[in-house]
Amino acid sequence: MLALLISFFGFVNASYLTVLKILQEDACLVGSSCQEVINSSYSMFAGLPVSIYGMAYFLTCTFIFAYKK
């Protein structure tokens, strides 16, 4: 059950970061600006934001843990 919750919150976090990347909004909770990190050269891989790969990973984990017997 704990793994299911962690994977779900990981998916929510990756989704939030993807929305920030697409909308180019600065919604940093701590510090002065998260845009430097979101727009860095390491934030993209193969033409897609890294957070999209995180969404796919955590969504897969969520389904695996939800239907695990």
C-alpha positions as CSV (number, residue, x, y, z in Angstrom):
1,M,0.0,0.0,0.0
2,L,2.8,2.4,0.8
3,A,4.5,1.8,-2.6
4,L,1.2,2.6,-4.3
5,L,0.9,5.9,-2.4
6,I,4.5,6.8,-3.2
7,S,4.1,6.1,-6.9
8,F,0.9,8.0,-7.0
9,F,2.5,11.1,-5.4
10,G,5.5,10.7,-7.7
11,F,3.1,10.9,-10.7
12,V,1.4,14.0,-9.3
13,N,4.7,15.7,-8.7
14,A,6.0,14.8,-12.3
15,S,2.7,16.1,-13.7
16,Y,3.0,19.4,-11.8
17,L,6.6,19.8,-13.1
18,T,5.4,19.1,-16.7
19,V,2.7,21.7,-16.4
20,L,5.2,24.3,-15.1
21,K,7.5,23.5,-18.0
22,I,4.7,23.8,-20.6
23,L,3.2,27.0,-19.2
24,Q,6.6,28.5,-18.3
25,E,5.2,29.7,-14.9
26,D,7.4,30.3,-11.9
27,A,5.7,28.7,-9.0
28,C,8.6,27.9,-6.7
29,L,7.7,27.2,-3.1
30,V,11.2,27.7,-1.7
31,G,13.9,29.9,-3.1
32,S,13.9,32.7,-5.6
33,S,13.3,31.0,-9.0
34,C,12.8,27.5,-10.2
35,Q,12.8,28.5,-13.8
36,E,16.6,28.1,-14.0
37,V,16.2,24.4,-13.2
38,I,13.1,23.9,-15.3
39,N,14.7,25.5,-18.4
40,S,18.2,24.1,-17.9
41,S,19.9,22.1,-20.7
42,Y,19.4,19.0,-18.6
43,S,15.6,19.4,-18.4
44,M,15.0,17.9,-21.9
45,F,15.9,14.5,-23.3
46,A,15.1,13.4,-26.9
47,G,13.0,16.5,-27.4
48,L,10.7,15.9,-24.4
49,P,10.8,17.3,-20.9
50,V,12.3,14.8,-18.4
51,S,9.2,15.1,-16.2
52,I,7.2,13.4,-19.0
53,Y,9.4,10.3,-18.6
54,G,8.8,10.6,-14.9
55,M,5.1,10.7,-15.4
56,A,5.3,7.5,-17.5
57,Y,7.5,5.8,-15.0
58,F,5.3,6.6,-12.0
59,L,2.1,5.9,-13.8
60,T,3.4,2.4,-14.7
61,C,4.5,1.9,-11.1
62,T,1.0,3.0,-9.9
63,F,-0.7,0.4,-12.1
64,I,1.7,-2.3,-11.2
65,F,1.2,-1.7,-7.4
66,A,-2.5,-1.3,-7.8
67,Y,-3.1,-4.6,-9.6
68,K,-0.4,-6.6,-7.8
69,K,-1.8,-9.7,-6.1
